[in-house]
Amino acid sequence: MEGVRLLADSGKGRDFLDAVRPGRFLFSLVMSYTETCRIPGITIAGANPDAMQFTPPADAEYLHYGHCKVIEQIPMTPDGKPTPGLLTRAALESAGIPHLAINAGSKIVPQLPFVETGLQPGRDITSEDAMTGDQLTRAVDYGRMLGMRLASLADCLVIGESIPAGTTTALAVLQALGFEARVSSSIPENPIDLKNKTAAAALERLGSKKPRDVVAAVGDPMIPLVAGMLCAASKVSRVMLAGGTQMAAVLAFASSMGFCEENAAVVTTSYVADDPTANFAELMRSVADVPAAAVDPGLHKSKHAGLRAFAEGFAKEGVGAGGSIMSYMLHTGGSPEKFLNAAETEYQRLTLQ
């Protein structure tokens, strides 16, 4: 398929893509939050630390309405580059793929119909556990229930996330579970030292290496919820985890509980796969026996600087962008060139508002 690279277990990857083309897709966006995002310099998923709490619900509102309600504009980086949700919306709308939002600890409640889990925001992992054991159990159990029900509605359940600083909590989880992880960043100059320092501070408090204890201590609410969704949904349908290194943490935790590997895949953008400061492909090959793929949206060819910025290292992934673009291509037979046209049309709509 044009613009698509298989990164881990290419044979299974081709089988997965052939099985879901051009079936029924359902996209779910998991909104979450971790106080870890307030560490200065660790993320730019919001104009400032106070604004970051609005990013997940604003992303969900943008996908639903085409504009936001909890903030005046769609989420932007400090210098005005748009949320990767723009790529997700362009893909979903162009392909007519239905979507829904799930609140897994968002600090701000979105103004749209959504699924409520009752989970609390994650705490700052440098100073305290992200969540209690009971909260983690609730997240997994709710995820299982939700995954089973959503998977029954589609041939392929696509799961994306929006959580500022989620790559840092994912890094801590992966390192605690023994993986040599290097995670990507929404910033061109990946704050590697700061992320490693944050993860190291969290791991100093870790008293147990059991996966459930690890995720409760140094993870975030998104990880156990999506892991639960994967475990249940993969028994009845195909599941595409739409994201980068954060989904590696989901897979690592889900592997401790058991899921149907032949029904699962991870899809990200080429910008994450090609990030020299991360090791996405290597990580995927070590975490679980599932295929991974990268899709190139061709944004380097865009006439708009705001879209070219994704290919230059800003954002790279998020809001399920890679998996959504892959779903668009599989469902419609569209090419990267056709997707670029859809993304530019959406970008122009926003800039003319």
KANORHU-V79627 format. One record per run of one state. SS is the DSSP state (A for helix, B for strand, O for the rest). FROM is the first residue (numbers start at 1). TO is the last residue. If there is no record, write none. Layout:
# KANORHU-V79627
ss->SS from->FROM to->TO
ss->SS from->FROM to->TO
This chain:
# KANORHU-V79627
ss->O from->1 to->3
ss->B from->4 to->8
ss->O from->9 to->9
ss->A from->10 to->20
ss->O from->21 to->24
ss->B from->25 to->31
ss->O from->32 to->33
ss->B from->34 to->34
ss->A from->35 to->38
ss->O from->39 to->51
ss->A from->52 to->65
ss->O from->66 to->75
ss->B from->76 to->76
ss->O from->77 to->81
ss->B from->82 to->82
ss->O from->83 to->84
ss->A from->85 to->95
ss->O from->96 to->97
ss->B from->98 to->103
ss->O from->104 to->114
ss->B from->115 to->116
ss->O from->117 to->121
ss->B from->122 to->122
ss->O from->123 to->132
ss->A from->133 to->151
ss->O from->152 to->155
ss->B from->156 to->162
ss->O from->163 to->165
ss->A from->166 to->176
ss->O from->177 to->191
ss->A from->192 to->204
ss->O from->205 to->210
ss->A from->211 to->218
ss->O from->219 to->220
ss->A from->221 to->233
ss->O from->234 to->237
ss->B from->238 to->242
ss->O from->243 to->244
ss->A from->245 to->257
ss->O from->258 to->260
ss->A from->261 to->263
ss->B from->264 to->269
ss->A from->270 to->273
ss->O from->274 to->279
ss->A from->280 to->287
ss->O from->288 to->290
ss->B from->291 to->295
ss->O from->296 to->298
ss->A from->299 to->301
ss->O from->302 to->304
ss->A from->305 to->311
ss->O from->312 to->320
ss->A from->321 to->332
ss->O from->333 to->335
ss->A from->336 to->351
ss->O from->352 to->353
